[in-house]
Amino acid sequence: HYVHLETYFGVPLAGGVLHTVNLRLHPNDLPYILNHAEDRVLVIADTLLPILGRGKDRVHLERVFVAPLTGRPVPAGLESYEDLLKTATGSFVPPPIAEDDAAGLCYTSGTTGRPKGVLYSHRALVLHSLVGALPGGIGIAQQDTILPVVPMFHVNAWGIPFIATMVGAKQVFPGPHLDAESLLDLFERERVTVTAGVPTIWTGILDALNKNPNRWHLTPGMRMLVGGSAAPEALLRGFDAHGFRVIHAWGMTETTPLGTVSVLKQHLSEIPEKERYELRSKQGFAAPFVEIRGIGESGPIPWDGTALGELQIRGPWVAASYFRMPEAQDRWTEDGWFRTGDVVTIDAEGYVKIVDRTKDLIKSGGAWISSVDLENALMGHPAVKEAAVIAMPNEKWGERPLAVIVPKDGAQVSADELRSFLEPNFAKWWLPDAIVFTKEIPRTATGKFSNLTPRQHTANNTHPPGGSVAAVRRGRVSPVVQLRVLGALLVHQRGPSFTLHEDEIRGSVGRELLAPGAPHPAGGPRERVGVRGHAGPPCPQRVPR
């Protein structure tokens, strides 16, 4: 909403730190984040007051300003955001702000443990915006109309509000209306030229376009920035057929977030079509001023497109530490590179391909299987809407792949058909042992498939005999761990191919079953964070050489 855009600039310019809060996180995580950040002031839409009500006794806020988007009166005991703005006199003098002072704070979505805070300096946000606007990458200009589908709490909406405001581009916000038809109506009505979101959003939009190819008259060549998880080749081909351009990019909360962008270099524009799509499906090459490397077991990997290693990154907007979490400093190397946890190859042109997360690789009989490669291949089947591949414990091989499939509406496909579809491109031992069909795949708070996979939680749940679906439902472990155990149990009970009914998957991976959080910290000194708070100590951002 407009309120969010106003706070994006009003809070930092007033000397405060803008902390965007992910409303989709587990109820245990929200109070933890607000307390850990030592937030003093909250600006909240009145539509979200029920969320505040569930945790208000566990947070330490001094003031709460309510944006009355519905037009209803502000509840007693809270203050009106609009009334706050009316107190302005027109004689505001910005406080002294150094470029290394903190301007923003975002927390990770908690897919690999407790959410971690990343503090952004004014300098980091400015440099990130300048590079984000450059042609040849995202390339936002004053003539564009931009609609970020990515939530404004997700890494500052990927920096798009800052970039668009810097260049003077028109910005359109969808509010809560994120279904495919509402977005397509908005694209058409506002003549959107650039939009951005995670692949799950674009999968639904592509499906709607395929069903109603003549219903919407969108801007030809509309650019669609895709990030958050890998974009399958089928998605790129599908939008190309409609005349739209998908730009694959990669980044993290820790990288503000732009790290790489996948556009074809000029001298590669005439290579065969198959190779062009293979390149565009990769995460791309490093943005200007960003350095990347892959580190394998014996050191840096060669840029040959084959060798595997963990992606490490550094640059002027890459964080140098987590906010008030010294125990997590091992995510950075001694020479200042951030360990992303992504397993990658890097080709001779510098294009990065994420093969998997280090914690999501499937180790079968001592050899590695890439869940990402299998997922992307499965989503290339005409009957498959979404696919997720996870490790399932196996007594003989250690781990074996389990595929979770969401078929397209009205489509029918069997496990044998999908295995046959995979066989020409994968070794036989890569093929999933079991294929689960369902209507929904559990997601993280930012719309990605949940990859919280603490292996230690599966240690006592690897043997299905005697188990039941109900036993999994009673467990308090992560969604993916529950899916692993559920898959093992159902394979034992029903065989290697079966349909997983919606009530089963909802009962097993519902949000209420997430692991409970650690005790919430007691309130400490609140010297910063908020509309009136000072930016505090210098922001831990890497300084360019």
VENRA-V880780 format. One record per residue. N is the residue number from 1. SS is DSSP state (2 for helix, 1 for strand, 0 for the rest). OMEGA is omega in degrees with one decimal (* if undefined). NEAR is the number of other ideal C-beta (glycine too) atoms within 10 Angstrom. Layout:
N_SS_OMEGA_NEAR ; N_SS_OMEGA_NEAR
This chain:
1_0_179.2_14 ; 2_2_-179.3_11 ; 3_2_-179.4_20 ; 4_2_179.1_18 ; 5_2_178.2_16 ; 6_2_180.0_14 ; 7_2_176.8_20 ; 8_2_-177.5_21 ; 9_2_-176.8_14 ; 10_2_-177.0_18 ; 11_2_-180.0_22 ; 12_2_-178.5_22 ; 13_2_176.0_15 ; 14_0_179.9_17 ; 15_0_179.3_19 ; 16_0_177.0_25 ; 17_1_-179.3_27 ; 18_1_177.5_25 ; 19_1_177.6_25 ; 20_0_-172.9_19 ; 21_0_-179.8_21 ; 22_0_-176.1_21 ; 23_0_-177.7_14 ; 24_0_179.6_18 ; 25_0_177.8_22 ; 26_0_-179.0_17 ; 27_2_176.8_15 ; 28_2_-176.1_16 ; 29_2_-175.8_22 ; 30_2_177.0_23 ; 31_2_178.6_19 ; 32_2_-177.6_24 ; 33_2_-179.5_23 ; 34_2_179.5_23 ; 35_2_179.9_20 ; 36_2_178.0_21 ; 37_0_-175.6_21 ; 38_0_178.6_21 ; 39_0_-179.6_22 ; 40_0_-174.2_20 ; 41_1_178.7_19 ; 42_1_170.0_20 ; 43_1_-172.7_22 ; 44_1_174.4_18 ; 45_1_-178.0_19 ; 46_2_177.6_19 ; 47_2_-176.6_16 ; 48_2_-178.3_15 ; 49_2_176.3_16 ; 50_2_177.9_8 ; 51_2_177.9_17 ; 52_2_-177.8_19 ; 53_2_-177.6_10 ; 54_2_-176.3_11 ; 55_2_-172.6_17 ; 56_2_-179.4_13 ; 57_2_-178.0_7 ; 58_2_-179.8_14 ; 59_0_-173.4_18 ; 60_0_-179.0_16 ; 61_0_178.0_15 ; 62_0_-178.4_13 ; 63_1_176.5_14 ; 64_1_178.6_19 ; 65_1_-176.3_20 ; 66_1_174.0_25 ; 67_1_-174.2_22 ; 68_0_-176.4_16 ; 69_0_-179.7_15 ; 70_0_-177.2_9 ; 71_0_179.6_6 ; 72_0_179.1_11 ; 73_0_177.6_10 ; 74_0_-178.6_18 ; 75_0_178.3_12 ; 76_0_-179.9_5 ; 77_0_177.2_6 ; 78_0_-176.3_16 ; 79_1_-179.0_14 ; 80_1_176.0_15 ; 81_2_-178.8_21 ; 82_2_177.0_13 ; 83_2_176.4_12 ; 84_2_-179.3_17 ; 85_2_-179.1_12 ; 86_2_179.6_7 ; 87_0_-179.8_6 ; 88_0_-177.6_9 ; 89_0_-177.4_5 ; 90_0_-178.9_4 ; 91_0_-177.4_5 ; 92_0_175.2_10 ; 93_0_-178.0_5 ; 94_0_176.3_9 ; 95_0_176.4_12 ; 96_0_-179.2_7 ; 97_0_175.8_16 ; 98_0_-176.2_11 ; 99_0_178.7_15 ; 100_0_175.5_17 ; 101_0_-179.8_20 ; 102_1_178.0_28 ; 103_1_-175.8_28 ; 104_1_179.3_25 ; 105_1_175.5_23 ; 106_1_175.9_26 ; 107_1_176.0_28 ; 108_0_-175.8_21 ; 109_0_174.5_24 ; 110_0_-178.3_24 ; 111_0_179.3_20 ; 112_0_179.2_18 ; 113_0_-179.7_11 ; 114_0_176.9_15 ; 115_0_-177.8_23 ; 116_0_-177.9_23 ; 117_1_174.7_19 ; 118_1_-177.4_26 ; 119_1_-178.3_27 ; 120_1_177.5_26 ; 121_1_174.1_25 ; 122_2_-178.3_20 ; 123_2_-179.2_20 ; 124_2_-178.1_27 ; 125_2_179.2_25 ; 126_2_-179.7_16 ; 127_2_178.0_20 ; 128_2_179.8_27 ; 129_2_-179.8_23 ; 130_2_-179.1_15 ; 131_2_179.8_21 ; 132_2_-179.1_26 ; 133_0_-174.9_21 ; 134_0_172.9_14 ; 135_0_-178.4_9 ; 136_0_175.8_10 ; 137_0_174.2_21 ; 138_0_170.4_25 ; 139_0_178.9_15 ; 140_0_-178.6_24 ; 141_0_-177.9_13 ; 142_0_-177.3_11 ; 143_0_-175.3_10 ; 144_0_166.7_21 ; 145_1_-168.2_18 ; 146_1_176.3_25 ; 147_1_176.6_21 ; 148_1_173.8_23 ; 149_0_176.6_21 ; 150_0_-177.3_22 ; 151_0_-179.0_21 ; 152_0_174.2_19 ; 153_0_-176.4_20 ; 154_0_-179.9_23 ; 155_2_178.2_28 ; 156_2_-177.6_27 ; 157_2_-179.5_25 ; 158_2_178.2_26 ; 159_0_-174.2_28 ; 160_2_178.1_24 ; 161_2_178.0_20 ; 162_2_-178.9_23 ; 163_2_-176.7_27 ; 164_2_178.8_26 ; 165_2_179.9_14 ; 166_2_-176.6_17 ; 167_2_178.6_16 ; 168_0_-179.8_10 ; 169_0_176.2_19 ; 170_1_-179.8_15 ; 171_1_179.5_18 ; 172_1_-179.0_16 ; 173_0_-174.5_17 ; 174_0_-175.6_18 ; 175_0_-178.2_12 ; 176_0_-173.0_10 ; 177_0_-173.0_10 ; 178_0_174.7_14 ; 179_0_-172.1_14 ; 180_2_-176.1_18 ; 181_2_178.6_14 ; 182_2_179.3_13 ; 183_2_179.8_23 ; 184_2_175.7_19 ; 185_2_-178.9_14 ; 186_2_175.6_18 ; 187_2_-176.7_25 ; 188_2_-174.2_14 ; 189_2_-175.9_10 ; 190_2_179.3_15 ; 191_0_-177.8_13 ; 192_0_177.6_22 ; 193_0_-179.9_21 ; 194_1_175.8_24 ; 195_1_-174.9_27 ; 196_1_178.6_24 ; 197_1_-179.3_24 ; 198_0_-176.2_22 ; 199_2_-178.4_24 ; 200_2_176.8_16 ; 201_2_-175.6_21 ; 202_2_176.2_25 ; 203_2_178.5_21 ; 204_2_179.8_18 ; 205_2_178.2_25 ; 206_2_178.5_23 ; 207_2_179.1_15 ; 208_2_178.5_17 ; 209_2_179.7_20 ; 210_2_179.7_12 ; 211_2_-176.6_12 ; 212_0_-171.7_12 ; 213_0_-176.6_10 ; 214_0_-175.3_6 ; 215_0_-175.1_12 ; 216_0_178.4_17 ; 217_0_-174.4_9 ; 218_0_179.4_17 ; 219_0_179.4_17 ; 220_0_178.3_10 ; 221_0_178.7_9 ; 222_0_-178.5_20 ; 223_1_-176.0_19 ; 224_1_180.0_24 ; 225_1_-176.7_25 ; 226_1_177.9_24 ; 227_0_-179.7_27 ; 228_0_173.1_26 ; 229_0_-173.1_20 ; 230_0_175.8_23 ; 231_0_-178.8_27 ; 232_0_-179.7_23 ; 233_2_-179.7_17 ; 234_2_178.5_20 ; 235_2_178.3_23 ; 236_2_-179.1_23 ; 237_2_-178.0_16 ; 238_2_179.9_19 ; 239_2_174.2_20 ; 240_2_-179.1_13 ; 241_2_178.5_12 ; 242_0_177.0_15 ; 243_0_179.1_11 ; 244_0_-172.4_22 ; 245_1_177.1_16 ; 246_1_176.1_22 ; 247_1_-178.9_21 ; 248_1_179.2_23 ; 249_1_180.0_24 ; 250_1_174.9_30 ; 251_1_-178.6_25 ; 252_1_173.2_22 ; 253_2_-177.2_21 ; 254_2_-178.2_24 ; 255_2_167.1_24 ; 256_0_5.8_30 ; 257_1_-167.6_24 ; 258_1_176.3_28 ; 259_1_179.9_27 ; 260_1_176.2_26 ; 261_1_-177.6_25 ; 262_1_170.7_23 ; 263_0_-178.4_19 ; 264_0_173.2_16 ; 265_0_-173.2_12 ; 266_2_-175.7_8 ; 267_2_178.2_8 ; 268_2_-174.2_13 ; 269_0_-177.5_8 ; 270_0_178.2_8 ; 271_0_-178.5_12 ; 272_0_-175.2_8 ; 273_2_-178.6_8 ; 274_2_-179.7_8 ; 275_2_177.8_11 ; 276_2_179.2_15 ; 277_2_177.2_15 ; 278_2_178.4_16 ; 279_2_-178.3_20 ; 280_2_178.3_21 ; 281_0_177.3_22 ; 282_0_-177.3_24 ; 283_0_173.7_24 ; 284_1_179.9_23 ; 285_1_-172.4_20 ; 286_1_174.5_20 ; 287_0_177.7_23 ; 288_0_179.0_14 ; 289_0_178.8_15 ; 290_0_177.2_19 ; 291_1_178.1_14 ; 292_1_171.9_23 ; 293_1_173.9_19 ; 294_1_-178.5_21 ; 295_1_177.4_16 ; 296_1_-177.2_13 ; 297_0_-177.3_8 ; 298_0_178.0_7 ; 299_1_-177.9_9 ; 300_1_179.6_13 ; 301_0_175.0_20 ; 302_0_177.3_13 ; 303_0_-177.6_18 ; 304_0_179.6_10 ; 305_0_-176.8_14 ; 306_0_-176.5_10 ; 307_0_-178.8_14 ; 308_0_175.4_18 ; 309_1_176.7_21 ; 310_1_177.8_19 ; 311_1_174.0_29 ; 312_1_-170.5_23 ; 313_1_171.4_24 ; 314_1_-178.0_21 ; 315_0_-173.9_24 ; 316_0_175.3_20 ; 317_0_174.8_29 ; 318_0_-176.6_29 ; 319_1_177.7_26 ; 320_0_177.4_16 ; 321_0_170.7_21 ; 322_0_-178.0_22 ; 323_0_176.4_21 ; 324_0_176.1_14 ; 325_0_-178.2_14 ; 326_2_-179.2_7 ; 327_2_-179.8_6 ; 328_2_-176.8_14 ; 329_2_178.4_10 ; 330_2_174.4_7 ; 331_2_177.2_16 ; 332_1_178.6_20 ; 333_0_179.9_13 ; 334_0_179.3_5 ; 335_0_167.0_7 ; 336_0_177.4_13 ; 337_0_176.7_20 ; 338_1_178.2_22 ; 339_1_-173.2_16 ; 340_1_-174.0_23 ; 341_1_177.9_17 ; 342_1_175.0_24 ; 343_1_-171.0_23 ; 344_1_159.5_26 ; 345_1_175.6_21 ; 346_1_-177.1_27 ; 347_0_-174.9_16 ; 348_0_177.9_9 ; 349_0_179.9_14 ; 350_0_179.2_13 ; 351_0_179.1_25 ; 352_1_171.7_23 ; 353_1_177.4_25 ; 354_1_-179.5_19 ; 355_1_179.9_21 ; 356_1_166.2_24 ; 357_1_-178.9_18 ; 358_0_-178.2_14 ; 359_0_-177.1_16 ; 360_0_174.5_21 ; 361_0_-178.8_18 ; 362_1_-178.7_24 ; 363_1_-175.7_13 ; 364_1_179.8_19 ; 365_0_179.1_12 ; 366_0_179.9_7 ; 367_1_-174.7_12 ; 368_1_173.6_14 ; 369_1_-179.7_24 ; 370_0_177.4_22 ; 371_2_-178.8_24 ; 372_2_179.8_20 ; 373_2_178.9_18 ; 374_2_179.2_23 ; 375_2_-178.4_24 ; 376_2_178.9_20 ; 377_2_180.0_23 ; 378_2_-179.8_24 ; 379_0_173.6_22 ; 380_0_177.6_17 ; 381_0_-174.8_19 ; 382_0_-178.8_9 ; 383_0_-174.6_15 ; 384_1_176.9_23 ; 385_1_-179.8_19 ; 386_1_178.4_22 ; 387_1_173.4_25 ; 388_1_179.9_25 ; 389_1_-178.7_27 ; 390_1_179.9_25 ; 391_1_176.2_24 ; 392_1_-178.5_25 ; 393_1_-179.0_20 ; 394_1_-175.6_17 ; 395_0_-175.0_7 ; 396_0_-171.0_7 ; 397_0_-177.8_16 ; 398_1_176.6_15 ; 399_1_174.1_22 ; 400_1_-178.6_23 ; 401_1_173.0_23 ; 402_1_-179.6_27 ; 403_1_175.7_26 ; 404_1_-170.4_27 ; 405_1_168.7_25 ; 406_1_179.1_18 ; 407_1_173.5_18 ; 408_0_-179.1_17 ; 409_0_177.3_9 ; 410_0_-178.0_7 ; 411_0_175.5_11 ; 412_0_179.5_9 ; 413_0_-179.1_18 ; 414_0_177.2_12 ; 415_2_179.5_19 ; 416_2_177.9_10 ; 417_2_-178.4_13 ; 418_2_176.7_23 ; 419_2_178.1_17 ; 420_2_178.6_11 ; 421_2_-178.9_18 ; 422_2_-169.6_20 ; 423_2_-178.0_12 ; 424_0_-173.0_7 ; 425_0_-177.1_11 ; 426_0_173.9_17 ; 427_0_-174.4_9 ; 428_2_-176.9_8 ; 429_2_174.2_13 ; 430_2_-171.6_20 ; 431_0_-178.1_18 ; 432_0_175.3_29 ; 433_0_-178.7_18 ; 434_1_178.3_20 ; 435_1_-177.0_27 ; 436_1_177.1_25 ; 437_1_-178.2_20 ; 438_0_179.5_20 ; 439_0_-174.1_15 ; 440_0_174.8_13 ; 441_0_-179.8_20 ; 442_0_-174.7_21 ; 443_1_174.2_17 ; 444_0_-179.8_21 ; 445_0_179.1_22 ; 446_0_173.6_21 ; 447_0_179.1_20 ; 448_0_174.9_16 ; 449_1_-174.9_26 ; 450_0_178.9_23 ; 451_0_174.8_20 ; 452_0_-171.3_20 ; 453_0_176.7_21 ; 454_0_-173.5_15 ; 455_2_-177.5_12 ; 456_2_-179.5_7 ; 457_2_-178.6_19 ; 458_2_-171.9_21 ; 459_0_-177.7_9 ; 460_0_-175.2_9 ; 461_0_-173.6_20 ; 462_0_-174.1_15 ; 463_0_-174.1_13 ; 464_0_-174.8_18 ; 465_0_177.6_7 ; 466_0_-178.5_8 ; 467_0_177.5_17 ; 468_0_177.0_12 ; 469_2_-178.9_16 ; 470_2_-179.9_10 ; 471_2_178.1_13 ; 472_2_-178.5_25 ; 473_2_-176.3_16 ; 474_2_-176.3_9 ; 475_0_176.8_17 ; 476_0_178.6_11 ; 477_0_-173.6_20 ; 478_0_-178.9_25 ; 479_2_-176.9_25 ; 480_2_176.6_25 ; 481_2_178.7_23 ; 482_2_177.5_26 ; 483_2_179.3_27 ; 484_2_-176.5_25 ; 485_2_177.9_26 ; 486_2_179.4_28 ; 487_2_-180.0_28 ; 488_2_-179.9_24 ; 489_2_-176.1_22 ; 490_2_174.2_23 ; 491_2_179.7_19 ; 492_2_-174.4_13 ; 493_2_-169.8_13 ; 494_2_-176.7_12 ; 495_0_-171.5_10 ; 496_0_178.7_13 ; 497_1_-177.1_16 ; 498_1_175.9_16 ; 499_1_178.7_15 ; 500_0_-175.7_22 ; 501_0_-173.7_12 ; 502_2_-177.8_10 ; 503_2_178.0_9 ; 504_2_-177.0_17 ; 505_2_177.0_22 ; 506_2_-179.1_15 ; 507_2_-175.0_16 ; 508_2_-174.8_23 ; 509_2_178.8_24 ; 510_0_-176.5_13 ; 511_2_-176.3_13 ; 512_2_-178.6_7 ; 513_2_178.2_18 ; 514_0_-177.9_21 ; 515_0_179.2_15 ; 516_0_-175.2_9 ; 517_0_176.3_16 ; 518_0_178.6_9 ; 519_0_-179.3_7 ; 520_0_-176.6_17 ; 521_0_175.1_13 ; 522_0_-178.8_7 ; 523_0_177.2_10 ; 524_0_177.8_11 ; 525_0_-177.7_6 ; 526_0_-175.0_16 ; 527_0_-174.0_11 ; 528_1_-179.9_20 ; 529_0_176.9_24 ; 530_1_-175.1_23 ; 531_0_-176.9_20 ; 532_0_-176.1_13 ; 533_0_175.2_22 ; 534_1_-174.6_16 ; 535_0_174.6_22 ; 536_0_-175.8_16 ; 537_0_-179.7_12 ; 538_0_-179.0_15 ; 539_0_-177.8_27 ; 540_0_175.8_16 ; 541_1_178.4_26 ; 542_0_179.8_20 ; 543_0_-179.2_11 ; 544_0_-179.5_11 ; 545_0_*_5
